[in-house]
Amino acid sequence: MIAAAEIERMTLVERMETMELLWRSLSSKPGSLVSPAWHGKVLQKRLAKIESGQAEFLTVAQLKKRLSKRRR
């Protein structure tokens, strides 16, 4: 197994490539990845908001602006 210290010594490119390899490995067996129950509940609430017309949709620019305000 790789230690955290080894990951820290990697370049950004090496870490990104490693992350991609890990994702490919995990996603190659989709049935083995089980989402927690709370994911389904969040999706149900969001769908209900959309269907009721209460959902708010943002452009990427609007989202970035909103997120930058939260960081302050």
PyMOL Python script that loads the backbone (N, CA, C, O; Angstrom):
from pymol import cmd

cmd.read_pdbstr("""\
ATOM      1  N   MET A   1       0.848  -1.172   0.000  1.00  0.00           N
ATOM      2  CA  MET A   1       0.000   0.000   0.000  1.00  0.00           C
ATOM      3  C   MET A   1       0.897   1.240   0.000  1.00  0.00           C
ATOM      4  O   MET A   1       1.993   1.235   0.559  1.00  0.00           O
ATOM      5  N   ILE A   2       0.412   2.273  -0.626  1.00  0.00           N
ATOM      6  CA  ILE A   2       1.172   3.513  -0.713  1.00  0.00           C
ATOM      7  C   ILE A   2       0.908   4.365   0.529  1.00  0.00           C
ATOM      8  O   ILE A   2      -0.232   4.487   0.976  1.00  0.00           O
ATOM      9  N   ALA A   3       1.949   4.941   1.068  1.00  0.00           N
ATOM     10  CA  ALA A   3       1.836   5.780   2.260  1.00  0.00           C
ATOM     11  C   ALA A   3       1.535   7.223   1.869  1.00  0.00           C
ATOM     12  O   ALA A   3       1.876   7.663   0.771  1.00  0.00           O
ATOM     13  N   ALA A   4       0.895   7.952   2.778  1.00  0.00           N
ATOM     14  CA  ALA A   4       0.548   9.356   2.527  1.00  0.00           C
ATOM     15  C   ALA A   4       1.787  10.174   2.198  1.00  0.00           C
ATOM     16  O   ALA A   4       1.737  11.065   1.350  1.00  0.00           O
ATOM     17  N   ALA A   5       2.892   9.881   2.858  1.00  0.00           N
ATOM     18  CA  ALA A   5       4.127  10.631   2.610  1.00  0.00           C
ATOM     19  C   ALA A   5       4.602  10.444   1.171  1.00  0.00           C
ATOM     20  O   ALA A   5       5.155  11.366   0.571  1.00  0.00           O
ATOM     21  N   GLU A   6       4.387   9.259   0.623  1.00  0.00           N
ATOM     22  CA  GLU A   6       4.783   9.009  -0.771  1.00  0.00           C
ATOM     23  C   GLU A   6       3.925   9.839  -1.718  1.00  0.00           C
ATOM     24  O   GLU A   6       4.417  10.362  -2.718  1.00  0.00           O
ATOM     25  N   ILE A   7       2.668   9.952  -1.404  1.00  0.00           N
ATOM     26  CA  ILE A   7       1.765  10.754  -2.238  1.00  0.00           C
ATOM     27  C   ILE A   7       2.198  12.213  -2.208  1.00  0.00           C
ATOM     28  O   ILE A   7       2.202  12.880  -3.243  1.00  0.00           O
ATOM     29  N   GLU A   8       2.558  12.707  -1.048  1.00  0.00           N
ATOM     30  CA  GLU A   8       2.994  14.095  -0.912  1.00  0.00           C
ATOM     31  C   GLU A   8       4.250  14.393  -1.723  1.00  0.00           C
ATOM     32  O   GLU A   8       4.459  15.528  -2.151  1.00  0.00           O
ATOM     33  N   ARG A   9       5.084  13.381  -1.937  1.00  0.00           N
ATOM     34  CA  ARG A   9       6.316  13.597  -2.715  1.00  0.00           C
ATOM     35  C   ARG A   9       6.057  13.581  -4.219  1.00  0.00           C
ATOM     36  O   ARG A   9       6.931  13.962  -4.999  1.00  0.00           O
ATOM     37  N   MET A  10       4.881  13.151  -4.631  1.00  0.00           N
ATOM     38  CA  MET A  10       4.552  13.105  -6.058  1.00  0.00           C
ATOM     39  C   MET A  10       4.317  14.521  -6.581  1.00  0.00           C
ATOM     40  O   MET A  10       3.922  15.419  -5.837  1.00  0.00           O
ATOM     41  N   THR A  11       4.566  14.696  -7.858  1.00  0.00           N
ATOM     42  CA  THR A  11       4.219  15.960  -8.501  1.00  0.00           C
ATOM     43  C   THR A  11       2.700  15.999  -8.676  1.00  0.00           C
ATOM     44  O   THR A  11       2.023  14.982  -8.530  1.00  0.00           O
ATOM     45  N   LEU A  12       2.184  17.162  -8.985  1.00  0.00           N
ATOM     46  CA  LEU A  12       0.751  17.291  -9.224  1.00  0.00           C
ATOM     47  C   LEU A  12       0.315  16.370 -10.365  1.00  0.00           C
ATOM     48  O   LEU A  12      -0.718  15.708 -10.269  1.00  0.00           O
ATOM     49  N   VAL A  13       1.093  16.329 -11.429  1.00  0.00           N
ATOM     50  CA  VAL A  13       0.757  15.477 -12.583  1.00  0.00           C
ATOM     51  C   VAL A  13       0.726  14.011 -12.165  1.00  0.00           C
ATOM     52  O   VAL A  13      -0.176  13.273 -12.563  1.00  0.00           O
ATOM     53  N   GLU A  14       1.696  13.585 -11.372  1.00  0.00           N
ATOM     54  CA  GLU A  14       1.731  12.191 -10.914  1.00  0.00           C
ATOM     55  C   GLU A  14       0.516  11.862 -10.044  1.00  0.00           C
ATOM     56  O   GLU A  14      -0.060  10.779 -10.157  1.00  0.00           O
ATOM     57  N   ARG A  15       0.133  12.793  -9.183  1.00  0.00           N
ATOM     58  CA  ARG A  15      -1.045  12.558  -8.337  1.00  0.00           C
ATOM     59  C   ARG A  15      -2.315  12.489  -9.168  1.00  0.00           C
ATOM     60  O   ARG A  15      -3.185  11.659  -8.909  1.00  0.00           O
ATOM     61  N   MET A  16      -2.425  13.363 -10.173  1.00  0.00           N
ATOM     62  CA  MET A  16      -3.611  13.332 -11.038  1.00  0.00           C
ATOM     63  C   MET A  16      -3.676  12.022 -11.823  1.00  0.00           C
ATOM     64  O   MET A  16      -4.747  11.432 -11.960  1.00  0.00           O
ATOM     65  N   GLU A  17      -2.545  11.575 -12.331  1.00  0.00           N
ATOM     66  CA  GLU A  17      -2.502  10.306 -13.077  1.00  0.00           C
ATOM     67  C   GLU A  17      -2.862   9.142 -12.164  1.00  0.00           C
ATOM     68  O   GLU A  17      -3.575   8.226 -12.575  1.00  0.00           O
ATOM     69  N   THR A  18      -2.378   9.173 -10.939  1.00  0.00           N
ATOM     70  CA  THR A  18      -2.691   8.120  -9.979  1.00  0.00           C
ATOM     71  C   THR A  18      -4.179   8.117  -9.652  1.00  0.00           C
ATOM     72  O   THR A  18      -4.805   7.062  -9.559  1.00  0.00           O
ATOM     73  N   MET A  19      -4.730   9.305  -9.480  1.00  0.00           N
ATOM     74  CA  MET A  19      -6.153   9.423  -9.192  1.00  0.00           C
ATOM     75  C   MET A  19      -6.978   8.868 -10.354  1.00  0.00           C
ATOM     76  O   MET A  19      -7.982   8.190 -10.137  1.00  0.00           O
ATOM     77  N   GLU A  20      -6.560   9.151 -11.568  1.00  0.00           N
ATOM     78  CA  GLU A  20      -7.259   8.639 -12.750  1.00  0.00           C
ATOM     79  C   GLU A  20      -7.208   7.110 -12.787  1.00  0.00           C
ATOM     80  O   GLU A  20      -8.207   6.458 -13.088  1.00  0.00           O
ATOM     81  N   LEU A  21      -6.047   6.550 -12.482  1.00  0.00           N
ATOM     82  CA  LEU A  21      -5.925   5.091 -12.438  1.00  0.00           C
ATOM     83  C   LEU A  21      -6.837   4.483 -11.378  1.00  0.00           C
ATOM     84  O   LEU A  21      -7.479   3.459 -11.614  1.00  0.00           O
ATOM     85  N   LEU A  22      -6.891   5.120 -10.207  1.00  0.00           N
ATOM     86  CA  LEU A  22      -7.772   4.631  -9.143  1.00  0.00           C
ATOM     87  C   LEU A  22      -9.233   4.694  -9.575  1.00  0.00           C
ATOM     88  O   LEU A  22      -9.997   3.757  -9.342  1.00  0.00           O
ATOM     89  N   TRP A  23      -9.618   5.808 -10.208  1.00  0.00           N
ATOM     90  CA  TRP A  23     -11.004   5.944 -10.644  1.00  0.00           C
ATOM     91  C   TRP A  23     -11.358   4.888 -11.688  1.00  0.00           C
ATOM     92  O   TRP A  23     -12.433   4.291 -11.633  1.00  0.00           O
ATOM     93  N   ARG A  24     -10.452   4.659 -12.640  1.00  0.00           N
ATOM     94  CA  ARG A  24     -10.704   3.625 -13.649  1.00  0.00           C
ATOM     95  C   ARG A  24     -10.902   2.266 -12.989  1.00  0.00           C
ATOM     96  O   ARG A  24     -11.790   1.505 -13.372  1.00  0.00           O
ATOM     97  N   SER A  25     -10.077   1.970 -12.003  1.00  0.00           N
ATOM     98  CA  SER A  25     -10.178   0.704 -11.295  1.00  0.00           C
ATOM     99  C   SER A  25     -11.520   0.578 -10.565  1.00  0.00           C
ATOM    100  O   SER A  25     -12.167  -0.468 -10.617  1.00  0.00           O
ATOM    101  N   LEU A  26     -11.926   1.646  -9.891  1.00  0.00           N
ATOM    102  CA  LEU A  26     -13.189   1.613  -9.153  1.00  0.00           C
ATOM    103  C   LEU A  26     -14.400   1.558 -10.080  1.00  0.00           C
ATOM    104  O   LEU A  26     -15.341   0.802  -9.838  1.00  0.00           O
ATOM    105  N   SER A  27     -14.371   2.351 -11.128  1.00  0.00           N
ATOM    106  CA  SER A  27     -15.534   2.446 -12.015  1.00  0.00           C
ATOM    107  C   SER A  27     -15.657   1.277 -12.983  1.00  0.00           C
ATOM    108  O   SER A  27     -16.682   1.139 -13.650  1.00  0.00           O
ATOM    109  N   SER A  28     -14.650   0.448 -13.071  1.00  0.00           N
ATOM    110  CA  SER A  28     -14.733  -0.701 -13.972  1.00  0.00           C
ATOM    111  C   SER A  28     -15.691  -1.767 -13.451  1.00  0.00           C
ATOM    112  O   SER A  28     -16.089  -2.663 -14.194  1.00  0.00           O
ATOM    113  N   LYS A  29     -16.058  -1.670 -12.182  1.00  0.00           N
ATOM    114  CA  LYS A  29     -17.001  -2.610 -11.561  1.00  0.00           C
ATOM    115  C   LYS A  29     -18.112  -1.797 -10.899  1.00  0.00           C
ATOM    116  O   LYS A  29     -18.154  -1.691  -9.673  1.00  0.00           O
ATOM    117  N   PRO A  30     -19.016  -1.218 -11.704  1.00  0.00           N
ATOM    118  CA  PRO A  30     -20.013  -0.300 -11.149  1.00  0.00           C
ATOM    119  C   PRO A  30     -20.921  -0.933 -10.098  1.00  0.00           C
ATOM    120  O   PRO A  30     -21.385  -0.232  -9.200  1.00  0.00           O
ATOM    121  N   GLY A  31     -21.180  -2.198 -10.179  1.00  0.00           N
ATOM    122  CA  GLY A  31     -22.037  -2.854  -9.194  1.00  0.00           C
ATOM    123  C   GLY A  31     -21.407  -2.927  -7.816  1.00  0.00           C
ATOM    124  O   GLY A  31     -22.103  -3.121  -6.820  1.00  0.00           O
ATOM    125  N   SER A  32     -20.093  -2.772  -7.756  1.00  0.00           N
ATOM    126  CA  SER A  32     -19.421  -2.860  -6.463  1.00  0.00           C
ATOM    127  C   SER A  32     -19.432  -1.537  -5.712  1.00  0.00           C
ATOM    128  O   SER A  32     -19.108  -1.498  -4.525  1.00  0.00           O
ATOM    129  N   LEU A  33     -19.803  -0.448  -6.392  1.00  0.00           N
ATOM    130  CA  LEU A  33     -19.887   0.855  -5.747  1.00  0.00           C
ATOM    131  C   LEU A  33     -21.326   1.116  -5.324  1.00  0.00           C
ATOM    132  O   LEU A  33     -22.211   1.264  -6.167  1.00  0.00           O
ATOM    133  N   VAL A  34     -21.554   1.171  -4.036  1.00  0.00           N
ATOM    134  CA  VAL A  34     -22.901   1.389  -3.526  1.00  0.00           C
ATOM    135  C   VAL A  34     -22.958   2.764  -2.871  1.00  0.00           C
ATOM    136  O   VAL A  34     -22.180   3.072  -1.968  1.00  0.00           O
ATOM    137  N   SER A  35     -23.886   3.573  -3.338  1.00  0.00           N
ATOM    138  CA  SER A  35     -24.054   4.899  -2.750  1.00  0.00           C
ATOM    139  C   SER A  35     -24.768   4.767  -1.410  1.00  0.00           C
ATOM    140  O   SER A  35     -25.620   3.896  -1.239  1.00  0.00           O
ATOM    141  N   PRO A  36     -24.420   5.629  -0.465  1.00  0.00           N
ATOM    142  CA  PRO A  36     -25.130   5.593   0.815  1.00  0.00           C
ATOM    143  C   PRO A  36     -26.578   6.027   0.640  1.00  0.00           C
ATOM    144  O   PRO A  36     -26.899   6.741  -0.310  1.00  0.00           O
ATOM    145  N   ALA A  37     -27.443   5.610   1.533  1.00  0.00           N
ATOM    146  CA  ALA A  37     -28.879   5.904   1.436  1.00  0.00           C
ATOM    147  C   ALA A  37     -29.155   7.401   1.383  1.00  0.00           C
ATOM    148  O   ALA A  37     -30.101   7.834   0.726  1.00  0.00           O
ATOM    149  N   TRP A  38     -28.333   8.197   2.072  1.00  0.00           N
ATOM    150  CA  TRP A  38     -28.602   9.632   2.098  1.00  0.00           C
ATOM    151  C   TRP A  38     -28.440  10.265   0.726  1.00  0.00           C
ATOM    152  O   TRP A  38     -29.031  11.313   0.464  1.00  0.00           O
ATOM    153  N   HIS A  39     -27.647   9.650  -0.167  1.00  0.00           N
ATOM    154  CA  HIS A  39     -27.522  10.182  -1.534  1.00  0.00           C
ATOM    155  C   HIS A  39     -28.882  10.146  -2.226  1.00  0.00           C
ATOM    156  O   HIS A  39     -29.287  11.115  -2.868  1.00  0.00           O
ATOM    157  N   GLY A  40     -29.578   9.027  -2.091  1.00  0.00           N
ATOM    158  CA  GLY A  40     -30.895   8.882  -2.705  1.00  0.00           C
ATOM    159  C   GLY A  40     -31.887   9.897  -2.167  1.00  0.00           C
ATOM    160  O   GLY A  40     -32.700  10.443  -2.913  1.00  0.00           O
ATOM    161  N   LYS A  41     -31.814  10.146  -0.853  1.00  0.00           N
ATOM    162  CA  LYS A  41     -32.726  11.113  -0.231  1.00  0.00           C
ATOM    163  C   LYS A  41     -32.470  12.525  -0.762  1.00  0.00           C
ATOM    164  O   LYS A  41     -33.412  13.268  -1.036  1.00  0.00           O
ATOM    165  N   VAL A  42     -31.204  12.891  -0.905  1.00  0.00           N
ATOM    166  CA  VAL A  42     -30.861  14.210  -1.446  1.00  0.00           C
ATOM    167  C   VAL A  42     -31.373  14.338  -2.874  1.00  0.00           C
ATOM    168  O   VAL A  42     -31.941  15.366  -3.244  1.00  0.00           O
ATOM    169  N   LEU A  43     -31.174  13.296  -3.678  1.00  0.00           N
ATOM    170  CA  LEU A  43     -31.646  13.338  -5.064  1.00  0.00           C
ATOM    171  C   LEU A  43     -33.167  13.441  -5.139  1.00  0.00           C
ATOM    172  O   LEU A  43     -33.697  14.158  -5.987  1.00  0.00           O
ATOM    173  N   GLN A  44     -33.871  12.730  -4.260  1.00  0.00           N
ATOM    174  CA  GLN A  44     -35.334  12.807  -4.237  1.00  0.00           C
ATOM    175  C   GLN A  44     -35.810  14.223  -3.925  1.00  0.00           C
ATOM    176  O   GLN A  44     -36.742  14.724  -4.555  1.00  0.00           O
ATOM    177  N   LYS A  45     -35.157  14.874  -2.935  1.00  0.00           N
ATOM    178  CA  LYS A  45     -35.534  16.238  -2.569  1.00  0.00           C
ATOM    179  C   LYS A  45     -35.275  17.203  -3.726  1.00  0.00           C
ATOM    180  O   LYS A  45     -36.083  18.091  -3.997  1.00  0.00           O
ATOM    181  N   ARG A  46     -34.149  17.021  -4.401  1.00  0.00           N
ATOM    182  CA  ARG A  46     -33.819  17.906  -5.523  1.00  0.00           C
ATOM    183  C   ARG A  46     -34.797  17.718  -6.679  1.00  0.00           C
ATOM    184  O   ARG A  46     -35.225  18.691  -7.301  1.00  0.00           O
ATOM    185  N   LEU A  47     -35.147  16.473  -6.963  1.00  0.00           N
ATOM    186  CA  LEU A  47     -36.106  16.193  -8.032  1.00  0.00           C
ATOM    187  C   LEU A  47     -37.467  16.794  -7.699  1.00  0.00           C
ATOM    188  O   LEU A  47     -38.131  17.355  -8.570  1.00  0.00           O
ATOM    189  N   ALA A  48     -37.879  16.679  -6.449  1.00  0.00           N
ATOM    190  CA  ALA A  48     -39.166  17.254  -6.036  1.00  0.00           C
ATOM    191  C   ALA A  48     -39.161  18.770  -6.219  1.00  0.00           C
ATOM    192  O   ALA A  48     -40.164  19.345  -6.640  1.00  0.00           O
ATOM    193  N   LYS A  49     -38.038  19.420  -5.906  1.00  0.00           N
ATOM    194  CA  LYS A  49     -37.930  20.867  -6.101  1.00  0.00           C
ATOM    195  C   LYS A  49     -38.057  21.234  -7.574  1.00  0.00           C
ATOM    196  O   LYS A  49     -38.726  22.205  -7.930  1.00  0.00           O
ATOM    197  N   ILE A  50     -37.407  20.447  -8.421  1.00  0.00           N
ATOM    198  CA  ILE A  50     -37.475  20.695  -9.868  1.00  0.00           C
ATOM    199  C   ILE A  50     -38.908  20.535 -10.353  1.00  0.00           C
ATOM    200  O   ILE A  50     -39.428  21.384 -11.076  1.00  0.00           O
ATOM    201  N   GLU A  51     -39.535  19.446  -9.950  1.00  0.00           N
ATOM    202  CA  GLU A  51     -40.899  19.158 -10.409  1.00  0.00           C
ATOM    203  C   GLU A  51     -41.917  20.181  -9.910  1.00  0.00           C
ATOM    204  O   GLU A  51     -42.917  20.443 -10.578  1.00  0.00           O
ATOM    205  N   SER A  52     -41.662  20.758  -8.735  1.00  0.00           N
ATOM    206  CA  SER A  52     -42.590  21.757  -8.185  1.00  0.00           C
ATOM    207  C   SER A  52     -42.315  23.155  -8.727  1.00  0.00           C
ATOM    208  O   SER A  52     -43.067  24.089  -8.450  1.00  0.00           O
ATOM    209  N   GLY A  53     -41.236  23.301  -9.498  1.00  0.00           N
ATOM    210  CA  GLY A  53     -40.892  24.598 -10.057  1.00  0.00           C
ATOM    211  C   GLY A  53     -40.154  25.503  -9.086  1.00  0.00           C
ATOM    212  O   GLY A  53     -39.989  26.693  -9.355  1.00  0.00           O
ATOM    213  N   GLN A  54     -39.707  24.957  -7.958  1.00  0.00           N
ATOM    214  CA  GLN A  54     -39.017  25.756  -6.943  1.00  0.00           C
ATOM    215  C   GLN A  54     -37.494  25.691  -7.059  1.00  0.00           C
ATOM    216  O   GLN A  54     -36.781  26.337  -6.291  1.00  0.00           O
ATOM    217  N   ALA A  55     -37.006  24.926  -8.003  1.00  0.00           N
ATOM    218  CA  ALA A  55     -35.556  24.784  -8.149  1.00  0.00           C
ATOM    219  C   ALA A  55     -34.965  26.051  -8.740  1.00  0.00           C
ATOM    220  O   ALA A  55     -35.584  26.720  -9.567  1.00  0.00           O
ATOM    221  N   GLU A  56     -33.760  26.363  -8.301  1.00  0.00           N
ATOM    222  CA  GLU A  56     -33.046  27.525  -8.822  1.00  0.00           C
ATOM    223  C   GLU A  56     -31.851  27.015  -9.620  1.00  0.00           C
ATOM    224  O   GLU A  56     -31.031  26.250  -9.113  1.00  0.00           O
ATOM    225  N   PHE A  57     -31.767  27.444 -10.858  1.00  0.00           N
ATOM    226  CA  PHE A  57     -30.662  27.032 -11.712  1.00  0.00           C
ATOM    227  C   PHE A  57     -29.737  28.220 -11.928  1.00  0.00           C
ATOM    228  O   PHE A  57     -30.188  29.337 -12.180  1.00  0.00           O
ATOM    229  N   LEU A  58     -28.438  27.964 -11.827  1.00  0.00           N
ATOM    230  CA  LEU A  58     -27.445  29.019 -11.963  1.00  0.00           C
ATOM    231  C   LEU A  58     -26.551  28.767 -13.166  1.00  0.00           C
ATOM    232  O   LEU A  58     -26.331  27.624 -13.569  1.00  0.00           O
ATOM    233  N   THR A  59     -26.047  29.839 -13.725  1.00  0.00           N
ATOM    234  CA  THR A  59     -25.003  29.696 -14.739  1.00  0.00           C
ATOM    235  C   THR A  59     -23.701  29.396 -13.994  1.00  0.00           C
ATOM    236  O   THR A  59     -23.635  29.538 -12.773  1.00  0.00           O
ATOM    237  N   VAL A  60     -22.691  28.990 -14.714  1.00  0.00           N
ATOM    238  CA  VAL A  60     -21.393  28.736 -14.088  1.00  0.00           C
ATOM    239  C   VAL A  60     -20.862  30.022 -13.457  1.00  0.00           C
ATOM    240  O   VAL A  60     -20.316  29.992 -12.354  1.00  0.00           O
ATOM    241  N   ALA A  61     -21.016  31.133 -14.141  1.00  0.00           N
ATOM    242  CA  ALA A  61     -20.547  32.420 -13.612  1.00  0.00           C
ATOM    243  C   ALA A  61     -21.268  32.772 -12.314  1.00  0.00           C
ATOM    244  O   ALA A  61     -20.635  33.239 -11.367  1.00  0.00           O
ATOM    245  N   GLN A  62     -22.580  32.555 -12.255  1.00  0.00           N
ATOM    246  CA  GLN A  62     -23.339  32.840 -11.043  1.00  0.00           C
ATOM    247  C   GLN A  62     -22.893  31.933  -9.899  1.00  0.00           C
ATOM    248  O   GLN A  62     -22.778  32.379  -8.757  1.00  0.00           O
ATOM    249  N   LEU A  63     -22.647  30.684 -10.200  1.00  0.00           N
ATOM    250  CA  LEU A  63     -22.194  29.739  -9.180  1.00  0.00           C
ATOM    251  C   LEU A  63     -20.834  30.138  -8.623  1.00  0.00           C
ATOM    252  O   LEU A  63     -20.626  30.120  -7.410  1.00  0.00           O
ATOM    253  N   LYS A  64     -19.915  30.497  -9.503  1.00  0.00           N
ATOM    254  CA  LYS A  64     -18.583  30.925  -9.062  1.00  0.00           C
ATOM    255  C   LYS A  64     -18.686  32.147  -8.150  1.00  0.00           C
ATOM    256  O   LYS A  64     -18.000  32.228  -7.131  1.00  0.00           O
ATOM    257  N   LYS A  65     -19.539  33.087  -8.518  1.00  0.00           N
ATOM    258  CA  LYS A  65     -19.711  34.295  -7.716  1.00  0.00           C
ATOM    259  C   LYS A  65     -20.264  33.939  -6.339  1.00  0.00           C
ATOM    260  O   LYS A  65     -19.789  34.455  -5.327  1.00  0.00           O
ATOM    261  N   ARG A  66     -21.263  33.063  -6.295  1.00  0.00           N
ATOM    262  CA  ARG A  66     -21.855  32.648  -5.029  1.00  0.00           C
ATOM    263  C   ARG A  66     -20.826  31.930  -4.154  1.00  0.00           C
ATOM    264  O   ARG A  66     -20.752  32.173  -2.949  1.00  0.00           O
ATOM    265  N   LEU A  67     -20.045  31.056  -4.755  1.00  0.00           N
ATOM    266  CA  LEU A  67     -19.033  30.319  -3.993  1.00  0.00           C
ATOM    267  C   LEU A  67     -17.917  31.232  -3.481  1.00  0.00           C
ATOM    268  O   LEU A  67     -17.410  31.036  -2.377  1.00  0.00           O
ATOM    269  N   SER A  68     -17.542  32.217  -4.275  1.00  0.00           N
ATOM    270  CA  SER A  68     -16.479  33.123  -3.832  1.00  0.00           C
ATOM    271  C   SER A  68     -16.950  33.958  -2.642  1.00  0.00           C
ATOM    272  O   SER A  68     -16.136  34.310  -1.788  1.00  0.00           O
ATOM    273  N   LYS A  69     -18.231  34.281  -2.564  1.00  0.00           N
ATOM    274  CA  LYS A  69     -18.768  35.023  -1.418  1.00  0.00           C
ATOM    275  C   LYS A  69     -18.723  34.177  -0.163  1.00  0.00           C
ATOM    276  O   LYS A  69     -18.487  34.705   0.924  1.00  0.00           O
ATOM    277  N   ARG A  70     -18.947  32.870  -0.284  1.00  0.00           N
ATOM    278  CA  ARG A  70     -18.927  31.973   0.881  1.00  0.00           C
ATOM    279  C   ARG A  70     -17.540  31.820   1.464  1.00  0.00           C
ATOM    280  O   ARG A  70     -17.400  31.581   2.664  1.00  0.00           O
ATOM    281  N   ARG A  71     -16.528  31.948   0.655  1.00  0.00           N
ATOM    282  CA  ARG A  71     -15.136  31.749   1.104  1.00  0.00           C
ATOM    283  C   ARG A  71     -14.621  32.917   1.919  1.00  0.00           C
ATOM    284  O   ARG A  71     -13.623  32.779   2.625  1.00  0.00           O
ATOM    285  N   ARG A  72     -15.260  34.034   1.841  1.00  0.00           N
ATOM    286  CA  ARG A  72     -14.780  35.234   2.542  1.00  0.00           C
ATOM    287  C   ARG A  72     -15.091  35.202   4.004  1.00  0.00           C
ATOM    288  O   ARG A  72     -14.752  36.139   4.728  1.00  0.00           O
TER     289      ARG A  72
END
""", "prot")
cmd.dss("prot")
cmd.show_as("cartoon", "prot")
cmd.util.cbc("prot")
cmd.orient("prot")
